[in-house]
Amino acid sequence: MAIGCLLAWGQTQKIHTISFDQTPRYYKLTVELKKIEPRGGDHYRLISKVLAPKSHRGATIKTTVKTGMDPAITVGDVVSFAAMVSHPSPPVFPQSYDFQRKAFFEKLSATGYAVSSPVLLRKSEQLASLFEWVHLRRKVIADRLVESLGRRAGGVAAALLVGRKDYIERQINEDMRVVGLSHVLAISGLHMGLISGLVFLFFEGIFSLIPMIALRIAPRKLAVPFVALTATGYLILSGFAVSTQRAYIMVLVALLALLMNRRAFSLRTLAIAGLMILLVNPYALMTIGFQLSFSATAGLILFYTWYAEYRFLRFSKKAFATKSRAVLLVEKTCMGFLMICLTTIVSQLAITPFSLYHFHTISIIAIVANLLVMPLVTVLIMPIGLLILFGHLIDIEWNSLNFILRESISLMIETGERLSVAPLTDYRSGVLTPVAFSLGLIGTGCMIFIRPKLLGLNLFMLCLSGMLILPAQQEPDLYVLKSGKALIAFEKNTIDGRIKSVAFKNIRHSSYVYEQAVMRGGLKDVSKVKKIKGSCGLGGCMLTVNQKKIALVKEREMLLEVCGQVDLIIHNYPPWLCKISQSITLNALNRYGTHAVYFTGMGKTTIIKAKGPHSSRPWQ
């Protein structure tokens, strides 16, 4: 643990980012493009290195372009555009996911949006780095998949085969999340395992057909280098996601164990994979992908180790001798579907603490969705997709295979869409309290470290039950977002404090903030989502939240008029102008991020800021 803390400290000290203002400022930028991500239509997300102005030269920034872009512009080109840019935003809500920390460890100095279309100044004259070459190749393949399969199916194929999730339509992504199929769209152990398994079986079969080789060396050992090369190539092509790194390392360790005639998969294999990732990037421990990937894999390894130990639901040798082939085929098919059910249940339970903590929801209908989709993915989509991917790498088009893949993916998408509107698709918990999340972590630790395994699994289920029973964290009456114009209000039951509805002002229904607020409230019924009541004039707005009066002030005269008459004032004037009423200034919002407001009764108001006044983290 001490070594881990030292590595984390060293990585933090090593990172240097160029500072930008907290408030968005206008810049005329000249940048070198490092990454281009299509976001649908004429929208793009660019990651680039600043060349001008000189004051910010060398900074890495992320900008959104909604004004379209010349198709001739590619990674490595130098372009110019005007943009509103600022330091990465603090957490949207207090104690929520920290985007500033994520940006810091990704070495991003600023984020923003372009206000003019990028203009090409010069094409790249240097040889592309490996990262740039891989990014270009992935983009070319993703574009060809979209062109040959259509926008919907092609976007999903791009995510499945080359890890380009930015090509997936937003609604498809949401439907897959609701029904518990997000793991299919993110390249992970499922995809790496399928690819490695197919290549292994292919080369093992070839070497088995050559007696001169098969009688001297085990064919499976001869297949090992081909599997390792394929897995390495797929890791590079998929974009080095944490879940893919974990799966890749586990595949290599399993291949090494096979060469040494040792057990391939165990918690030791998982521990080696985790250790290697954390040695290179200690921050990976704080990422959602790392937590979900390793918890799900640990749960599956433990369950199937216990399953193998007790050997239940197995066929005996007598069964094979006495039953007909048709009966055995039916039984094996049923067993395959049962394994899908068990795998889904175990993985969903294993990720529950982290899923509820980060997303405040867990899929209930995942078993049905996986039963319908996983055979399709395993038998058709991935094998055919790999053949098409290989064809794109060597510039061969498989028209007949494109048709099969398009129809298979369309069927998967339609399944997700139909199941997403079914009743009881997911459970929404609201925000977990620190005690509830700690209980979930203790349960995960019991599952991994306590022996015998059955006792550890029972303790995990006990802790998980306790975590679900505990009430959700109390949400504030009002969130005032960083802009000072956007508000989120929660209406609560007077008896138990549970949230009845959520109301918004100046927030788009399709925005991330809107979705997170609804999730934090544990709401699913659209009728419980409302608008904040009030009236606006030239001087500002008067609003009512939970029978409390709130003033959004624009003019000084209105500030003096409402001072002492309302419960909360949001303004952009010196605080000493009104000391009678509780106030939040735009300067404080810009400095400390979103403010959570609790009207505690007896005229008292408690305000919690997204970023503490004495925060000294390097990313803040």
C-alpha positions, 0 to 999 in steps of 0.5 A, a space after each residue: 500500500 505504501 508503494 502504491 501511495 508513493 507511485 500515486 504521489 509521483 504520478 501527480 507530481 510529474 503531471 504539469 498542465 498550463 492554467 486557464 481561467 475558471 471563467 470561459 474566455 475568448 481565444 483565437 487558437 492555432 492548434 495541432 490536432 491529436 484526436 478527432 471524435 465525431 459526435 453525430 451530424 456536424 458535431 465533433 470533439 477535438 483534442 489538440 495541442 495549442 501552438 498559439 497564443 504563446 501564453 498557452 503554447 503546449 497546452 492540451 485542450 478539448 473543444 466541441 465543434 458544432 459548426 461543421 468541419 472540412 472532411 480533409 482535416 485529419 489528425 496531425 494537421 494544424 488548424 485555426 479557430 476561435 473558441 470559448 475556453 476555460 479550466 475544466 469544470 468542477 463536479 456538477 454536484 457536490 461529492 459527485 464525479 470529479 471531471 477536474 481530476 479526470 482532466 488533470 490525469 489525462 493532461 488536459 489543461 482546458 475544455 470549451 467550444 468552438 465559435 467558428 469552423 476550424 480552418 486548415 493552415 497546413 497539412 501534417 508533414 511529420 510521420 504520424 506517431 503510433 498513437 496518431 496512426 492507430 487513431 487514424 486507422 480506427 477512424 477509417 475503419 469506423 467510417 467504412 463500417 458506418 458507410 457499409 452498415 448504415 448509421 445505426 448498425 455501423 455505429 454499434 459495429 464501430 464500438 464493438 470492433 474498434 472501440 469507437 463508442 462516439 459513433 453510437 447514437 445517443 438513444 441506442 446507448 441509453 437503451 443498452 444501459 437501461 437493459 444492462 447491455 452496456 458491457 456489450 458496447 464497451 470492448 472488454 473481457 467479452 470481446 478479447 476472450 471471444 477473439 482470443 478463443 476463436 484464434 486459439 481454436 482455429 490454430 489449434 485445429 490447424 496444427 491438430 490436422 498435421 500429424 508430424 507436428 501434433 504427435 511431437 508438440 501439443 497443438 494448443 501450445 503452438 497456438 499460443 504465439 498466434 493468440 498473443 499476437 492477435 490479442 496485442 493487435 486488438 488491444 492497440 486497435 481498440 484504444 487501450 481502454 482499462 477493461 481491455 488492458 485488464 483482459 489483455 494481461 489476463 489473456 497473456 498470463 493464461 497463455 503463459 500458464 498454458 505453456 507451463 501446464 498451470 491453471 489459467 484463470 484465478 484471482 492471482 491472474 486478476 491480481 497480476 493484471 491489476 498490479 501491472 495496470 496500477 504500476 503504469 497508471 495509479 490513477 486507473 484505480 479511481 476510474 469507473 471502468 477499472 472498478 466495474 471491470 475488476 469487480 465483475 471479473 472477480 465475482 465471476 472467477 470466484 463463482 465459477 471456482 466454487 461451481 467447479 469445486 462443488 461440480 453441481 449441474 454437471 453431466 455424468 459419463 453415464 448420461 452421455 452413454 444412455 441419452 440420445 444425441 438429440 436429448 444431449 443437444 437440448 440439455 447442453 443448449 439449456 445449460 448454455 442459457 443457464 450459464 448466461 443467466 448465472 453469469 449475468 446475475 453474478 456480474 450484476 451483483 458484483 458491480 452493484 456497489 459501484 454502479 449504485 455509487 456512480 450511476 445511482 441505478 442497476 438494471 433489473 431486466 439484464 438477465 432477459 436482455 443477456 439471454 436474448 442478445 448474448 447468443 447473437 453476439 457470440 455466434 454471429 456478431 463477433 465472429 462475422 465482425 472479426 472477419 469484416 474487420 480483417 477485411 478492412 485491414 487488408 482492404 477487402 469488402 465482404 458484401 454478404 457478410 455486411 448484410 448478415 452483420 447489419 441484420 444481426 446488430 439491428 436485431 440486437 438494437 431492436 431488442 434493447 429498444 423494446 426491453 427498455 420501455 418494459 416496466 421495472 427495467 431498472 432500480 434507482 436508489 438515489 445517492 448512496 450514503 458513505 455508510 451504504 457504499 462502505 458496506 458494499 465495499 466491505 461485502 466485496 472484500 469479504 467475497 474476495 478474501 474470505 475462505 471458504 468461498 461460500 462463506 465469503 459469498 454469503 457475507 457479500 450478499 448480506 452486506 449488499 442487502 444492508 446497502 440496499 436497505 439503508 436510505 439514500 443520502 438526503 438531497 438538498 432543496 436546491 442546486 444552484 449551478 455554476 452559471 447562476 442561471 440554471 437551478 434544480 429543485 427537489 420537492 420532498 415528502 414532509 414525513 420521511 423526506 423522500 423526493 416526490 419530484 424534481 424541477 428545473 430552470 434553464 436546463 435542457 432535457 437532453 443534457 448530462 445535468 438533467 439526467 444526473 439530477 433525475 438519477 440522484 432523485 431516484 425518479 423514473 416517472 416523467 410526470 414527476 419532472 417539472 419546471 420551477 415556478 416563478 415570474 421574470 422581468 427586466 430586473 430578474 426572476 422571482 421563483 418559489 421552491 418548496 415554499 421558499 422565495 428565491 430571487 435571480 437578480 440582474 439589476 442593482 435596483 431589484 437587489 435592494 428591493 428584494 433584500 430581506 424579503 426573500 429566502 435566497 438571492 443569487 446575484 453578481 454584486 458585492 455581498 455587503 449590498 445585502 447582508 439581511 438575506 442569504 445570498 450566493 454571488 456569481 463570483 462564488 459560483 464561478 470559483 467553487 462550482 455548484 452550490 447545494 442549498 438546504 432550507 433547514 427551517 427556523 429561517 436557517 439556510 445551509 450551503 455546501 459548495 462543490 469545491 471547498 474554499 480551502 481546496 488545494 488539490 493540484 487539479 483544482 
